[in-house]
Amino acid sequence: MLAWWAGVCEQGGNVCNSCWVWMRIAQLVLHRALTEDFGFKHVLWVYSGRRGLHGWVCDARARRLSNDAREAIVNYLSVLSGGDGKKRKVDVGGRLHPSLKRAFVSVLEPYFEEYILPEQGVLASPESTSEVLAYIPHAELRDELARSFDKEPNAEQRWQDLKASVTHALDTGVIGAGTNPIYDIVFHYAYPRLDVNVSTGLNHLLKSPFCVHPSTGRVCVPLSPVDKDVEAFDPA
């Protein structure tokens, strides 16, 4: 299984310390899903050497899974859809699946607000603001937030204003109960992106732990799933 990031880093295919937070998020979310939702017990996490994280599920029953079974697991773990031309890539609904709720409360929202929002340019440019506001389904509320953002340059305060306005709109029925833009925005920016071909193909070649990535010269280092090794890891 391969998780990767898609941030604003200008280092091409490499990953910097600021962008590495996505790998910590991916490991926390996916490790818990694999062990608690599917019951796997032996999962090894390895830095890919470039901009991703490999999860080696080593249980015997995982190794015997067919391509279709592997694809079903990847689909269960995926929430993003659509290519670069699609603005709204997430629609998780107004009531989260228990696995997604667990991820949102314990990992995604805290990491989004502490790291991604201030460090990745979210709500800090007209392009990013437009991308975020595309998740607001009510035109009048969307225009109202756009006007308030013009008066508030701070991205963190813009986010708090958006959350307050959306929460009020949900409470009063302006936004229907079938959607929650706060969920969608956080999942859009924070939820892991899986490489389907690497994760499902039995004939896909994989880099072994401790090998050297041919493009970056970096070593594919194994990481611990239970402590702060991934968070403290310096990919550079």
Buried (B, 14 or more C-beta within 10 A) or exposed (E): BBBBBEBBBEBEEBBBEBBBBBBBBBBBBBBBBBBEBBEBEEBBBBBBBBBBBBBBBEBEEBEEBEEEEBBEBBEEBBBBEEEEEEEBBBBBEEEBEEBBEBBBEEBBBBBBBEBBBBBBBBBBEEEBBEBBBBBBBBEEBBEBBBEBBEEEEEBBEBBEBBBEBBEEBBEEEBBEEEBBBBBBBBBBBBBBBBBBEBBBBEEEEBBEBEEEBEEBEBBBBBBEBEEEBBBEBEBE
